[in-house]
Amino acid sequence: MPEAEDVRRVALSLPDTTEKIAWSMPTFRVAGKMFATLPEDETSIAVRCPKEERDELVLAEPGKFWIADHEAGFAWVRVRLAAMEDDVELRDILADSWRQAAPPRLIDAYPDLGLPSAD
């Protein structure tokens, strides 16, 4: 199970990512645009997720994903760290969120980052 320090390590390993405290919590940004937060008690992360996909995730895995009331109108979803399988899943989730916030120059420079792996 990933922990808060794993979130920090993985998020900061993504290109052009910085950490900034906002709303009294760590937030992670790519080229200045937020793509993840480590809210309150550090037992979950909030990441970017298109609303259509977010609703499907919550329905499919309600023990892992949920929507915080104050984020319901935005394209964000929460993920329980304890429900994640491992650091690979954590990296996939963070990289996908990174990709949604990254500017085109970074997406072009890292075309495979955040895309599902071909198994």
N, C-alpha and C positions, 0 to 999 in steps of 0.2 A: 504494500500500500504506500503510495507516494505521500510525502509530508510537505509542510510549508517550505522547507529548505530545498526540496526537490523541485517544487514549482519555481522558486527563484532561480535555481541553477539552470533548469531547462529553458525557462523564458529568456534569461539573459544570454543563453547560447545562440539564440536566434538572431539573424543579422540586424544590425542597427537598432537593437533593443536597449532601452534604458528603464530603470526603475525610478519611480517618483511617488512620494507619499501624497495622497489626496484623500480627503474625507477620512483622515486618520487611519488609512490602510495603504499597503503597498499596491501600486498599479504598475503595469508593464506596458510600454509604448514602443511602437515602431515608427521611426521618423516623426516622433511627437504625437502620434495618434494612438489612443489607448486600445489595447486588444485583450487585456486580462487584468483582473483584480484578485486580491487575496483578502476577502472580507473578514470582518470581525474576529471570530475565534479561530481562524485559519484552518477550518475543517473542510472548506470547499473553495472552489474558484469560480469566478464569473468570467465567461468568455463570449465573444461575438458569435452569433448563430442566427442565420435567417429565420424569421418567424415561422415559416412553413416547416422547415426542418426541425426547429426547436420543439414545436408541438408534437411532431412525430417521435422525437427522442424521448420526451417526457412520457408519452403514452406507452412507448415500447419498454422503457427502463425507468419507471418512477422512483426506484430505489437509488438510482444514480443521478438522474437529472431532475431539476425542478426550476420553476420560474418564481423569483422573488417578487412580491407584490409591487414594489416600487420600480421593477424592471419590466413589468408586463407590457408596457407600451413600446418597448425598445427591443432591438434584435440582440438580446443577451439571454444566456441560460446559465444556471448554476450547475456545478458538477461536484458531487461529494467525493472527497479524496479517498475515503475509506472504501468506496465502491469501485474504485479504479483497479484494474488488474495489475498494472505495473508502470514503470517509467516509459515504456514504449507507448502505451495508451495515453499517458500524460503528454508526451511529446507530440503525438498525433493531434490531440485536441488543441494544444497550444499553437502548434504550427498552422492548423486550419484557421484558428482565430487570427493569428499573425497575418496570414495571407489575405484575410478580409479587410485588414486595416492598412496593409503595406501599400506604398505608392507603386505605380507601374514600373518605375526604374528598378525597384528591388524584386518585384515579381518576375521581371524579365531576367534579372541577374541570377535568380534562384527558382527556375521554372518548376522544379519537382517538389519544392518545399511546401508541405501542407496538403499535397495531393495524396489520395489513397494509394497505398502500395499495391503493386500488381502481384498478388499471391498465386 
